[in-house]
Amino acid sequence: MENNNEITSDLKGLINILNDGKEGYESASETTESTELQGLFLKYSAQRAGFAAELKDHLAAHGGESDNESGGLLGVLHRTWIDIKQALTSKEDTAILGAIETGEKAALEKFDAVLDHPETHADHIALLQRQRTGIREALSEIETFKQRLENIN
């Protein structure tokens, strides 16, 4: 039973951070004036929503459920920070991208912590690894975009 509780707790934590990412990307898409960035942010918001739905299915298979659709407390704080930062920087895209980098790095850390226990998550380890790869690829794209903007300015 302890193993199932750990699985449930880990999956709920990942669902929270995925929902944080979904909400963060939505907030960023509403903040930027760049149509290119808006499209990128909405793409990753939809990806995070899909990832969360996949994990909710696995959580249900282990007897748990998540009614979280909007992220956790840290996500709320992170989105608030984005809102404040944007008010101070006049919607500067490099600041938005920097805030997203922070969120994506936090998501990777959370996934890595869970993936450090492959025996606990054997039945969905491939799913977790695939989602982690998706987050890593998103982070790389965000970092590249940010560097490109910094080189222009």
GUSE-309717 format. One record per residue (C-alpha): residue number from 1; z, x, y. Coordinates in Angstrom, 3 decimals, padded with zeros to 6 digits, always signed. Layout:
N
<num:NUM	w:Z	u:X	v:Y> $
...
! end
This chain:
153
<num:1	w:+000.000	u:+000.000	v:+000.000> $
<num:2	w:+000.770	u:+002.870	v:+002.371> $
<num:3	w:-002.803	u:+004.128	v:+001.963> $
<num:4	w:-004.165	u:+000.685	v:+002.874> $
<num:5	w:-001.904	u:+000.583	v:+005.949> $
<num:6	w:-003.215	u:+003.987	v:+007.012> $
<num:7	w:-006.806	u:+002.833	v:+006.524> $
<num:8	w:-006.137	u:-000.329	v:+008.525> $
<num:9	w:-004.426	u:+001.597	v:+011.322> $
<num:10	w:-007.171	u:+004.234	v:+011.490> $
<num:11	w:-009.978	u:+001.672	v:+011.517> $
<num:12	w:-008.262	u:-000.377	v:+014.236> $
<num:13	w:-007.899	u:+002.773	v:+016.326> $
<num:14	w:-011.590	u:+003.580	v:+015.919> $
<num:15	w:-012.559	u:+000.002	v:+016.755> $
<num:16	w:-010.464	u:+000.247	v:+019.938> $
<num:17	w:-012.147	u:+003.447	v:+021.052> $
<num:18	w:-015.602	u:+002.068	v:+020.223> $
<num:19	w:-014.841	u:-001.022	v:+022.289> $
<num:20	w:-013.566	u:+001.249	v:+025.066> $
<num:21	w:-016.921	u:+003.023	v:+024.954> $
<num:22	w:-018.845	u:-000.251	v:+024.980> $
<num:23	w:-016.897	u:-001.441	v:+028.018> $
<num:24	w:-017.129	u:+001.947	v:+029.729> $
<num:25	w:-020.897	u:+002.064	v:+029.326> $
<num:26	w:-021.216	u:-001.518	v:+030.613> $
<num:27	w:-019.099	u:-000.639	v:+033.643> $
<num:28	w:-021.169	u:+002.493	v:+034.264> $
<num:29	w:-024.427	u:+000.518	v:+034.027> $
<num:30	w:-023.128	u:-001.853	v:+036.699> $
<num:31	w:-022.021	u:+001.041	v:+038.924> $
<num:32	w:-025.118	u:+003.231	v:+038.962> $
<num:33	w:-028.184	u:+002.406	v:+040.996> $
<num:34	w:-030.440	u:+004.453	v:+038.694> $
<num:35	w:-032.521	u:+002.185	v:+036.465> $
<num:36	w:-032.968	u:+005.091	v:+034.046> $
<num:37	w:-029.201	u:+005.504	v:+033.691> $
<num:38	w:-028.672	u:+001.750	v:+033.490> $
<num:39	w:-031.000	u:+001.627	v:+030.482> $
<num:40	w:-029.290	u:+004.609	v:+028.861> $
<num:41	w:-025.818	u:+003.146	v:+029.411> $
<num:42	w:-026.797	u:-000.271	v:+028.063> $
<num:43	w:-028.338	u:+001.363	v:+024.989> $
<num:44	w:-025.088	u:+003.157	v:+024.200> $
<num:45	w:-023.001	u:+000.082	v:+025.007> $
<num:46	w:-024.977	u:-001.854	v:+022.392> $
<num:47	w:-024.648	u:+001.034	v:+019.940> $
<num:48	w:-020.852	u:+001.047	v:+020.326> $
<num:49	w:-020.725	u:-002.734	v:+019.814> $
<num:50	w:-022.707	u:-002.305	v:+016.595> $
<num:51	w:-020.455	u:+000.514	v:+015.408> $
<num:52	w:-017.361	u:-001.621	v:+016.075> $
<num:53	w:-018.842	u:-004.543	v:+014.131> $
<num:54	w:-019.513	u:-002.260	v:+011.153> $
<num:55	w:-015.940	u:-001.003	v:+011.170> $
<num:56	w:-014.570	u:-004.533	v:+011.492> $
<num:57	w:-016.376	u:-005.348	v:+008.236> $
<num:58	w:-014.663	u:-002.415	v:+006.519> $
<num:59	w:-011.339	u:-003.366	v:+008.049> $
<num:60	w:-011.712	u:-006.886	v:+006.633> $
<num:61	w:-012.509	u:-005.402	v:+003.218> $
<num:62	w:-009.127	u:-003.658	v:+003.381> $
<num:63	w:-007.281	u:-006.833	v:+004.340> $
<num:64	w:-007.056	u:-006.183	v:+008.064> $
<num:65	w:-008.598	u:-007.729	v:+011.104> $
<num:66	w:-009.221	u:-006.740	v:+014.684> $
<num:67	w:-009.425	u:-009.254	v:+017.467> $
<num:68	w:-010.006	u:-006.482	v:+019.984> $
<num:69	w:-013.328	u:-006.928	v:+021.754> $
<num:70	w:-012.555	u:-005.044	v:+024.935> $
<num:71	w:-010.923	u:-001.736	v:+024.063> $
<num:72	w:-007.376	u:-000.487	v:+024.250> $
<num:73	w:-005.004	u:+000.462	v:+027.029> $
<num:74	w:-006.522	u:+003.938	v:+027.395> $
<num:75	w:-009.940	u:+002.343	v:+027.758> $
<num:76	w:-008.677	u:+000.087	v:+030.521> $
<num:77	w:-007.193	u:+003.113	v:+032.258> $
<num:78	w:-010.420	u:+005.060	v:+031.780> $
<num:79	w:-012.535	u:+002.206	v:+033.187> $
<num:80	w:-010.135	u:+001.855	v:+036.122> $
<num:81	w:-010.484	u:+005.569	v:+036.754> $
<num:82	w:-014.286	u:+005.196	v:+036.763> $
<num:83	w:-014.010	u:+002.336	v:+039.272> $
<num:84	w:-011.711	u:+004.313	v:+041.569> $
<num:85	w:-013.770	u:+007.481	v:+041.253> $
<num:86	w:-016.943	u:+005.583	v:+042.064> $
<num:87	w:-015.405	u:+003.997	v:+045.148> $
<num:88	w:-014.567	u:+007.481	v:+046.407> $
<num:89	w:-017.883	u:+009.103	v:+045.548> $
<num:90	w:-020.282	u:+006.363	v:+046.605> $
<num:91	w:-021.596	u:+005.715	v:+043.103> $
<num:92	w:-022.482	u:+009.348	v:+042.488> $
<num:93	w:-024.224	u:+009.497	v:+039.118> $
<num:94	w:-022.863	u:+012.934	v:+038.195> $
<num:95	w:-019.308	u:+011.562	v:+038.563> $
<num:96	w:-020.166	u:+008.583	v:+036.338> $
<num:97	w:-021.662	u:+010.908	v:+033.736> $
<num:98	w:-018.604	u:+013.158	v:+033.917> $
<num:99	w:-016.307	u:+010.198	v:+033.266> $
<num:100	w:-018.447	u:+009.171	v:+030.300> $
<num:101	w:-018.282	u:+012.729	v:+028.944> $
<num:102	w:-014.499	u:+012.466	v:+028.982> $
<num:103	w:-014.594	u:+009.184	v:+027.081> $
<num:104	w:-017.059	u:+010.460	v:+024.492> $
<num:105	w:-014.995	u:+013.585	v:+023.865> $
<num:106	w:-011.942	u:+011.388	v:+023.310> $
<num:107	w:-013.925	u:+009.271	v:+020.839> $
<num:108	w:-015.023	u:+012.382	v:+018.944> $
<num:109	w:-011.414	u:+013.572	v:+018.740> $
<num:110	w:-010.339	u:+010.206	v:+017.326> $
<num:111	w:-013.145	u:+010.254	v:+014.740> $
<num:112	w:-012.346	u:+013.868	v:+013.820> $
<num:113	w:-008.688	u:+012.998	v:+013.255> $
<num:114	w:-009.679	u:+010.234	v:+010.836> $
<num:115	w:-012.347	u:+012.354	v:+009.139> $
<num:116	w:-009.708	u:+015.036	v:+008.502> $
<num:117	w:-008.449	u:+012.693	v:+005.736> $
<num:118	w:-011.584	u:+012.062	v:+003.666> $
<num:119	w:-009.581	u:+011.040	v:+000.609> $
<num:120	w:-008.086	u:+008.109	v:+002.535> $
<num:121	w:-011.462	u:+006.911	v:+003.805> $
<num:122	w:-013.631	u:+007.707	v:+000.774> $
<num:123	w:-015.280	u:+004.282	v:+000.615> $
<num:124	w:-016.553	u:+004.482	v:+004.199> $
<num:125	w:-016.673	u:+008.219	v:+004.941> $
<num:126	w:-020.479	u:+008.211	v:+005.237> $
<num:127	w:-020.297	u:+005.397	v:+007.780> $
<num:128	w:-017.686	u:+007.259	v:+009.832> $
<num:129	w:-019.734	u:+010.460	v:+009.726> $
<num:130	w:-022.886	u:+008.597	v:+010.801> $
<num:131	w:-021.056	u:+006.955	v:+013.701> $
<num:132	w:-019.526	u:+010.279	v:+014.748> $
<num:133	w:-023.010	u:+011.802	v:+014.751> $
<num:134	w:-024.231	u:+008.949	v:+016.968> $
<num:135	w:-021.410	u:+009.574	v:+019.441> $
<num:136	w:-022.093	u:+013.331	v:+019.409> $
<num:137	w:-025.793	u:+012.707	v:+020.091> $
<num:138	w:-024.898	u:+010.363	v:+022.956> $
<num:139	w:-022.574	u:+013.004	v:+024.409> $
<num:140	w:-025.345	u:+015.602	v:+024.216> $
<num:141	w:-027.743	u:+013.280	v:+026.021> $
<num:142	w:-025.138	u:+012.500	v:+028.705> $
<num:143	w:-024.371	u:+016.225	v:+029.178> $
<num:144	w:-028.081	u:+017.049	v:+029.467> $
<num:145	w:-028.626	u:+014.274	v:+031.992> $
<num:146	w:-025.614	u:+015.419	v:+034.021> $
<num:147	w:-026.847	u:+019.034	v:+034.066> $
<num:148	w:-030.261	u:+017.870	v:+035.197> $
<num:149	w:-028.715	u:+015.913	v:+038.090> $
<num:150	w:-026.457	u:+018.827	v:+039.051> $
<num:151	w:-029.485	u:+021.147	v:+039.197> $
<num:152	w:-031.294	u:+018.710	v:+041.514> $
<num:153	w:-028.339	u:+018.483	v:+043.914> $
! end
